[in-house]
Amino acid sequence: MKGKWPLPAGVTAALQKVGRDIRDARRRRRLTMALVAERAMVSSATLSRIEHGDAGVGIGAYAGVLHALGMLSLLRDAVDLSRDEVGQALDVERLPKRVRMK
């Protein structure tokens, strides 16, 4: 990653965990890297980078691999607004104190 800004440690750790989880999911399903890469329409090298949590791999490639593993719903629900506690609290704070009829 020459010339790029370093990522926060939490982001790097999260990507590494995602990569490990993807690798473990693939192995639990007894699928080879070549087969998952083919189904995800990525190269085996890209799949290897994903399984190592490489931040340089596009989110579309991650999504393709999750789809190939039957786990795409986990990505779709990752930022579900119903789980956004901070956003919901901010919405409550913005509610008017009083409501008047015109």
C-alpha positions in Angstrom: 0.0 0.0 0.0 2.7 2.5 -1.0 1.6 6.1 -0.9 -1.7 5.4 0.9 -2.7 6.6 4.3 -2.6 3.9 7.0 -6.0 2.6 8.2 -7.0 2.9 11.9 -6.0 -0.2 13.8 -9.7 -1.1 14.5 -10.4 -1.2 10.8 -7.4 -3.4 10.0 -8.4 -5.8 12.9 -12.0 -5.9 11.6 -11.0 -6.7 8.1 -8.6 -9.4 9.3 -11.5 -11.0 11.3 -13.8 -10.8 8.3 -11.1 -12.5 6.2 -10.6 -15.3 8.8 -14.3 -15.8 9.0 -14.7 -16.0 5.3 -11.8 -18.5 5.1 -13.4 -20.6 7.9 -16.8 -20.5 6.3 -15.3 -21.7 3.0 -13.4 -24.5 4.8 -16.5 -25.6 6.8 -18.3 -26.0 3.5 -15.4 -28.1 2.2 -15.0 -25.8 -0.8 -11.6 -25.2 -2.5 -10.3 -21.7 -3.1 -10.4 -22.3 -6.8 -14.1 -23.2 -6.7 -15.1 -20.2 -4.5 -13.0 -17.8 -6.6 -14.7 -19.1 -9.8 -18.2 -18.8 -8.3 -17.3 -15.3 -7.0 -15.8 -14.3 -10.4 -12.5 -13.3 -8.8 -9.0 -14.7 -9.1 -7.6 -17.1 -6.6 -5.1 -14.5 -5.7 -7.9 -12.0 -4.9 -9.7 -14.6 -2.8 -6.4 -15.2 -0.9 -6.2 -11.4 -0.3 -9.8 -11.4 1.0 -9.1 -14.2 3.3 -6.2 -12.2 4.7 -8.3 -9.1 5.2 -6.6 -7.0 2.6 -8.1 -3.5 2.6 -7.1 -3.0 -1.0 -9.6 -5.4 -2.3 -12.9 -3.8 -3.4 -16.1 -4.4 -1.5 -17.6 -5.9 -4.6 -15.1 -8.7 -4.5 -15.9 -9.3 -0.8 -19.6 -9.3 -1.7 -19.0 -11.8 -4.6 -17.3 -14.2 -2.2 -20.0 -13.9 0.4 -22.6 -14.6 -2.3 -20.6 -17.6 -3.4 -20.7 -18.9 0.2 -24.4 -18.2 0.6 -23.7 -15.5 3.1 -24.6 -12.3 1.2 -27.4 -11.4 3.6 -24.8 -10.8 6.3 -23.4 -8.0 4.3 -26.8 -6.6 3.3 -27.8 -6.4 6.9 -24.4 -5.1 8.2 -25.5 -1.5 8.4 -29.3 -2.1 8.8 -30.8 1.2 10.1 -32.8 -0.6 12.7 -29.5 -1.5 14.4 -28.2 2.1 14.3 -28.7 3.0 18.0 -26.7 6.3 17.7 -28.8 7.4 14.7 -32.0 6.5 16.5 -31.0 8.4 19.6 -30.2 11.5 17.5 -33.6 11.3 15.8 -35.3 11.2 19.2 -33.3 14.3 20.3 -34.4 16.2 17.2 -38.1 15.6 17.9 -40.0 18.8 18.7 -40.6 19.5 22.4 -44.2 20.7 21.6 -46.5 20.3 18.6 -49.0 23.1 17.8 -52.0 22.9 15.6 -52.3 25.7 13.1 
